[in-house]
Structures are given as structure tokens and as C-alpha cells.
Amino acid sequence: MLTLTCNANTTLCAGCPENVVITMPGGPPYTVGDELTCSADGYPAQTYSWTVDGVDGSTESTQALQEGARQYICTANVTYDDGTTCSDTETTTVTAYSKYKTRYNRIVTILMLMALSLGKLAYYNFLKYYFSNTLVAIVMPLVTLSQCCLLC
């Protein structure tokens, strides 16, 4: 609901922010550093503040995404000449991934597929090189099963 405070000497009216909207970046997937943008209708111009998982964030209209699943709350505020304030909020939850982690995972997956295609010994050496011997002992019995499934 829009509340208007009008000055009798002018035709300007001031209203509480409404229609607060958080605009998402181009994803999904979203990566760390992508920015959410907050906008709202109202006069005079709003100021914005963000809360990320209950912690104060940006005081701009944009908020950079942090790694992991997080709740982002944008608050649009208007402060009038007499000191009274009015605000409205919008909430969204976004999961952002590290750019480097995503690239690393893709490279490891490609290397694993290449090693698998070369056979069990190459796959064993790959696992031994990139992971601990404990993991190799757990994963190696699965290699034979996965190779059988690839042939099916």
C-alpha cells in the first residue's frame, strides 16, 4: 500500500518505497562476485541497504554474491525532511559458486574421463597422484564396476 505525504504548497508528493525488486545476474549458475541489483518505486530517491544471512552488507543498490547458499535481503529506505523514515524489503536466496572451483572441477572431470578411457592402471595412477592412497583404496573397486557400466 502506498502512503503519500503531500506538501500543500507544491504538487510534489512523497511516498514510501514500493515494488522492491531484486534483479539477478545472468545465471544460473551464479558465481562469486556476480551482483544482485535492488530497485524500488518511490519519491524522494531511496537509499538501499543489504543484509546477507543476517549480517550487514552493501549500502549501495548492488550486492556482490558470496560463496555458498545465502539469503539476501534488500531494504529500500526513504527519509523525509522531518526525519521520519519509511522502508520496504525484498528477499531472495541464491547459491553462488567459486569461479576457480568450477573450472578446477571441470578439469579434474576431463582428466578422470581420459584416464578411465586409457584403462584401470592409468585411472589408478591418476587417483594416486591427485588424491590420498586411502581414497584410492575406496575408489579402485568401483573402477571395474564403472567400466562394466560404460560398456552396457
Beta strands, then each sheet from edge to edge (+ up, - down):
strand 1: 4-6
strand 2: 13-23
strand 3: 30-31
strand 4: 35-43
strand 5: 47-52
strand 6: 55-56
strand 7: 62-64
strand 8: 68-79
strand 9: 85-97
sheet 1: 1+ 2- 4+ 7-
sheet 2: 3+ 9+ 8- 5+ 6-
end
